[in-house]
Amino acid sequence: MKTLTVLGSTGSIGANTLDVIRRNRHLYEVYALVAGQNVEALARQVVEFHPKVAVLATSEGLARLSSKLSEAGFPKSLWPEMMWGDAARVQAATADPVDMVISAIVGVAGLEATYAAIETGKRVGLANKEVLVAGGELVMDAVGRHGAELLPIDSEHNGAHQCLRAGNREQVAKLVLTASGGPFRNTPREGLAHVTPTQALNHPTWRMGDRITVDSATLMNKGFEVIEACWLFGFSPDQVEVVIHPQSTVHALIEYSDGSVLAQICTTDMRMPIQYALTYPDRWEAPVPKINWAESRQWEFHPPDLDRFPLLQLAYECLETGGSATCTLNAADEVAVEAFLRGKIGFLAIYDVVRETLSRVPVRWPRTVGEILEIDRESRSQARELVAAGITRGAVTR
């Protein structure tokens, strides 16, 4: 039986992970559940899964969690040890009984605990893009030094991982990542200037958090995936290609040197890649619908329009630059997306904020998690100044 810590247990990936565990109680035991502010959801998870440890972002959350558990009539003898803050996240991720950590905290908040788990040689199911986007070199160096195992949960990288099992890595010529294209794949450039947050959050295929949904609409999310893929699999940027695939059924393709192409195909259900990471190298029956090959279907593949979605090209450029450029890229994008969702800037101005922040923050080569977090803070500060100054194209006046 595997013992797990779930970082980000109340988010979409965390909830889906717990659903896989729910269906396989004989295989998995939850050691720790780590959440942010969603006390109500965490309380329900504690009652169902009986973790040894529960962690929240703030001390105020602990009192609320205690109240919720009391209201639910949950016996105090079964209450977990309750902790809060960054150090508690690290402790939950590195505890001796833990066999595997699911890293699903959104943003760089998950970097420190994930890195600490890697340093203790844990198997990590990685669903947090920022870990590699912000600290790829540092993280992958730690994976090598400590013999840790990093298994991708993102559907595209998980698909690539599956395809790469079928052949010799040295014989791989190219990785192709697919993108749905988001809600604006057919919207003319002039129409993008008038996009609203409500429209941007209406993703045609996936149901995700607000930031990642907007990033999918700008194709920034695919840019982050290119960066992540290069670190995970040792690809150079020119070996990773992005194509628009509106049906979101083919998740990744690997082209070998002889021209043969292997594709990973499955329905759009995150429980499949989560279960793959949990059971690897084995495979078990998954709680997801199967593709009916008797049904007529059509799959489309198109190149991305980098004129309409320039953030994808910017990601490639930052990857080529190296160092802290991708950390700044991520930080500035998060600030810009938040400003867009609050109506402070227009959709097209997300790119302007990110591009200008990159021009203002010098590139460095961080050697510790602390240095990465400091660059992240500096980048966010610069991006917020740009938003506040209202100097970007497409800014919204209130």
C-alpha positions in Angstrom: 0.0 0.0 0.0 1.3 3.5 -1.0 1.2 6.3 1.5 0.5 9.7 0.0 0.7 13.4 0.7 -1.5 15.6 -1.5 -0.3 19.1 -1.9 -3.3 21.2 -3.0 -6.0 18.6 -2.0 -9.0 20.9 -2.4 -8.2 22.0 -6.0 -9.2 20.2 -9.1 -6.2 17.9 -9.4 -6.3 17.2 -5.6 -10.0 16.3 -5.7 -9.5 14.1 -8.7 -6.6 12.4 -7.0 -8.8 11.7 -4.0 -11.4 10.2 -6.3 -8.9 7.8 -7.7 -7.9 6.9 -4.1 -11.5 6.5 -3.1 -11.9 3.8 -5.8 -8.7 2.0 -4.8 -8.7 2.0 -1.0 -6.7 -1.2 -0.9 -3.8 0.4 -2.8 -3.5 3.9 -1.2 -3.5 5.5 2.2 -3.6 9.3 2.7 -0.9 10.6 5.1 -1.4 14.3 4.7 -3.8 16.7 3.0 -2.5 20.2 2.3 -4.9 23.0 1.4 -4.9 26.8 1.2 -8.0 28.6 2.4 -10.8 26.1 1.5 -11.5 24.9 5.1 -14.9 23.5 4.3 -13.6 21.2 1.5 -10.6 20.1 3.6 -12.9 19.2 6.5 -15.0 17.0 4.3 -11.8 15.3 3.0 -10.5 14.8 6.6 -13.7 13.1 7.6 -13.6 10.8 4.6 -9.9 9.9 4.3 -8.7 10.1 7.9 -5.2 11.6 7.2 -2.6 11.8 9.9 -1.8 15.4 9.1 -3.9 18.4 7.7 -2.2 21.6 6.7 -3.7 25.0 5.9 -2.2 28.3 4.7 -2.9 30.3 7.8 -3.3 29.8 11.6 -6.8 31.3 11.4 -7.8 28.3 9.2 -7.0 25.8 11.9 -9.7 27.1 14.3 -12.2 27.0 11.5 -11.2 23.5 10.6 -11.6 22.4 14.2 -15.1 23.9 14.3 -16.0 22.2 11.0 -14.8 18.8 12.3 -16.8 19.2 15.5 -19.9 20.2 13.7 -19.6 17.1 11.5 -19.4 15.0 14.6 -16.0 13.6 13.7 -14.5 11.8 16.7 -11.6 13.7 18.2 -9.6 10.5 18.5 -9.5 10.5 14.7 -8.5 14.1 14.2 -5.3 14.7 12.3 -2.4 16.7 13.5 -3.3 20.2 12.3 -0.6 22.6 11.1 -0.2 25.7 9.0 2.2 27.6 6.8 5.2 27.0 4.6 7.2 24.9 7.0 4.2 22.7 7.7 3.8 22.0 3.9 7.5 21.0 3.7 7.0 18.7 6.8 4.0 17.0 5.2 5.8 16.4 2.0 9.0 15.0 3.5 7.7 12.8 6.4 9.2 9.4 6.5 6.0 7.4 6.1 5.2 9.2 2.7 5.9 7.1 -0.4 4.6 9.6 -2.9 3.7 13.3 -3.1 1.1 14.8 -5.4 2.3 18.3 -6.2 -0.9 20.2 -7.2 -0.6 23.5 -5.4 -1.1 26.3 -7.9 1.8 28.8 -8.3 5.2 29.0 -6.8 3.7 28.4 -3.4 4.2 24.7 -4.2 7.9 24.9 -5.1 9.5 24.7 -1.7 7.6 21.7 -0.5 8.0 19.9 -3.9 11.7 20.6 -3.9 12.0 19.3 -0.4 10.2 16.1 -1.3 12.6 15.6 -4.2 15.6 16.2 -1.9 14.4 13.3 0.3 14.1 11.0 -2.7 10.3 10.8 -2.9 8.3 9.9 -6.0 6.5 13.1 -7.0 3.4 13.3 -9.2 3.8 16.7 -10.7 0.8 18.7 -11.6 2.2 22.1 -10.7 3.8 23.7 -13.9 5.4 26.5 -11.9 7.8 24.1 -10.2 9.7 23.5 -13.5 8.8 26.8 -15.2 10.3 28.8 -12.3 13.0 26.4 -11.1 13.6 23.8 -13.8 17.4 23.6 -13.6 17.5 23.5 -9.8 14.7 21.0 -9.6 16.0 18.5 -12.2 19.5 18.7 -10.7 18.0 17.7 -7.4 16.1 14.8 -9.0 19.4 13.5 -10.4 21.3 13.9 -7.2 18.8 12.4 -4.8 17.4 9.6 -7.0 13.9 11.0 -6.9 11.2 10.2 -9.4 9.2 12.9 -11.2 6.1 11.7 -12.9 4.0 14.2 -14.9 0.3 14.5 -14.3 -0.4 17.2 -16.8 -2.3 15.4 -19.6 0.2 16.4 -22.3 3.4 15.5 -20.4 1.8 12.4 -19.1 1.0 11.4 -22.7 4.6 12.1 -23.7 5.8 10.0 -20.8 3.7 7.1 -22.0 4.9 7.4 -25.6 8.5 7.6 -24.6 8.2 4.2 -22.9 7.8 2.6 -26.3 11.2 3.4 -27.8 14.8 4.5 -27.3 15.1 8.1 -26.1 18.1 8.7 -28.2 16.0 7.9 -31.3 13.4 10.6 -30.6 13.4 13.5 -33.1 10.5 15.6 -31.8 7.7 16.0 -29.2 4.4 17.4 -30.3 2.1 18.9 -27.6 -1.5 19.5 -28.5 -3.6 22.5 -27.4 -7.3 22.8 -27.6 -6.9 26.4 -28.8 -9.2 27.7 -26.0 -12.3 29.7 -26.6 -10.8 32.2 -29.0 -9.0 29.9 -31.5 -11.2 31.3 -34.3 -11.6 34.9 -33.0 -10.0 37.6 -35.2 -7.2 39.6 -33.6 -9.3 42.7 -33.5 -12.0 40.8 -31.6 -9.5 39.9 -28.9 -9.3 43.5 -27.8 -12.9 43.2 -26.5 -12.7 39.8 -24.7 -14.3 39.8 -21.3 -13.2 37.6 -18.3 -16.4 35.7 -18.5 -15.7 34.8 -22.1 -12.1 33.8 -21.4 -13.2 31.5 -18.6 -15.5 29.6 -20.9 -13.1 26.9 -21.9 -14.5 24.5 -24.6 -13.0 21.3 -23.3 -11.6 21.4 -19.7 -12.9 22.7 -16.4 -9.9 24.2 -14.5 -9.0 27.0 -12.2 -9.4 30.7 -13.3 -5.7 31.4 -14.0 -5.0 28.2 -16.0 -8.2 28.8 -18.0 -7.2 32.3 -19.0 -3.7 31.0 -19.8 -5.2 28.4 -22.1 -7.1 31.2 -23.8 -3.8 33.1 -24.4 -1.9 29.9 -25.2 0.5 30.9 -22.3 -0.4 27.6 -20.7 1.0 25.8 -23.7 4.1 27.9 -23.5 4.6 26.8 -19.9 4.1 23.2 -21.0 6.9 23.6 -23.6 9.2 24.8 -20.9 8.2 22.0 -18.6 8.6 19.4 -21.3 12.2 20.5 -22.1 13.2 20.1 -18.4 11.3 16.8 -17.9 12.4 15.0 -20.9 15.7 16.7 -21.9 14.4 18.2 -25.1 15.8 21.4 -26.7 13.2 24.1 -27.6 13.4 23.3 -31.3 12.4 19.7 -30.6 9.1 20.6 -29.0 6.2 21.7 -31.3 2.7 22.9 -30.5 -0.3 22.1 -32.6 -3.9 23.1 -32.1 -6.2 20.1 -31.7 -9.7 21.3 -30.8 -11.0 17.8 -29.9 -8.4 17.4 -27.1 -8.3 13.6 -27.5 -4.7 13.2 -28.7 -2.6 14.6 -25.9 0.9 14.2 -27.1 2.8 12.7 -30.0 6.4 11.5 -30.2 8.1 11.4 -33.6 11.1 9.0 -33.9 14.1 9.5 -36.1 12.7 7.0 -38.7 9.5 9.1 -39.1 7.3 6.9 -37.0 4.9 8.8 -34.8 3.4 7.4 -31.5 0.4 9.2 -30.0 -1.2 9.0 -26.6 -5.0 9.1 -26.9 -7.7 9.1 -24.3 -10.8 10.9 -23.2 -10.5 14.3 -21.4 -10.5 13.1 -17.8 -7.7 14.1 -15.5 -8.2 10.9 -13.4 -6.4 8.9 -16.1 -3.0 10.7 -15.9 -3.4 10.9 -12.2 -3.9 7.2 -11.9 -1.1 6.5 -14.4 1.3 8.4 -12.1 0.0 6.7 -9.0 0.3 3.1 -10.4 3.4 3.5 -12.6 4.9 1.3 -14.0 1.8 -0.8 -13.7 -1.6 0.0 -15.2 -5.0 -0.5 -13.5 -8.6 -0.2 -14.6 -9.3 3.6 -14.6 -12.6 5.3 -13.7 -12.8 7.1 -17.0 -14.9 6.5 -20.1 -13.3 4.6 -23.0 -13.2 5.8 -26.6 -15.8 4.1 -28.7 -13.9 3.3 -31.9 -17.1 2.3 -33.7 -18.3 5.9 -33.6 -17.4 8.2 -36.5 -15.1 11.0 -35.5 -12.8 13.7 -37.0 -9.6 15.0 -35.4 -8.1 18.3 -36.6 -4.6 19.6 -36.2 -3.6 23.2 -37.0 -0.5 25.3 -36.3 -0.9 28.0 -33.7 -1.3 31.6 -34.8 1.6 33.4 -33.0 0.4 36.8 -34.2 -2.8 36.4 -32.3 -1.3 34.5 -29.4 2.3 35.9 -29.0 2.7 34.7 -25.4 3.5 31.2 -26.8 6.4 32.6 -28.8 7.5 34.6 -25.7 7.8 31.4 -23.8 10.1 29.9 -26.4 12.2 33.0 -26.3 12.5 32.9 -22.5 13.5 29.2 -22.6 16.3 30.0 -25.1 17.4 32.9 -22.8 17.6 30.5 -19.8 18.3 31.4 -16.2 15.5 33.2 -14.4 13.7 34.4 -17.5 11.1 31.7 -17.3 10.6 32.5 -13.6 9.9 36.1 -14.4 7.6 35.0 -17.3 5.5 33.0 -14.9 5.3 35.7 -12.2 4.4 38.5 -14.6 1.8 36.4 -16.3 0.1 35.5 -13.0 -0.1 39.2 -12.1 -1.4 40.2 -15.5 -4.1 37.5 -15.6 -5.3 38.5 -12.1 -5.5 42.1 -13.3 -7.4 41.1 -16.4 -9.9 39.0 -14.3 -10.4 42.1 -12.1 -11.1 44.3 -15.1 -8.0 46.4 -14.7 -6.5 45.6 -18.1 -7.7 44.2 -21.3 -7.1 40.7 -22.7 -4.3 41.9 -25.1 -2.6 43.8 -22.4 -1.7 40.5 -20.6 1.1 40.1 -23.2 2.2 43.7 -22.8 2.6 43.4 -19.0 4.6 40.2 -19.4 6.8 41.5 -22.1 7.6 44.7 -20.4 8.3 43.0 -17.1 10.8 40.7 -18.8 12.6 43.8 -20.2 12.9 45.3 -16.6 13.9 42.3 -14.6 17.5 41.2 -15.2 18.2 37.5 -15.9 20.0 35.6 -13.2 21.0 32.0 -12.5 19.5 31.1 -9.1 21.1 28.4 -7.1 18.6 28.0 -4.3 14.8 27.9 -3.9 15.1 31.2 -1.8 16.8 32.9 -4.8 14.0 31.7 -7.1 11.3 33.0 -4.7 13.1 36.4 -4.5 13.2 36.7 -8.3 9.5 35.8 -8.3 8.7 38.5 -5.8 10.7 41.1 -7.7 9.0 40.2 -11.0 5.6 40.4 -9.5 6.4 43.8 -8.0 7.4 45.1 -11.5 4.3 43.6 -13.1 2.0 45.2 -10.5 3.7 48.6 -11.1 3.0 48.3 -14.8 -0.6 47.4 -14.2 -1.0 50.3 -11.7 0.6 52.7 -14.2 -1.9 51.8 -16.8 0.7 52.1 -19.6 -0.3 48.9 -21.4 -2.2 48.5 -24.6 -5.8 47.5 -24.0 -5.9 48.9 -20.4 -9.4 49.3 -19.1 -10.5 52.6 -17.5 -12.9 52.4 -14.6 
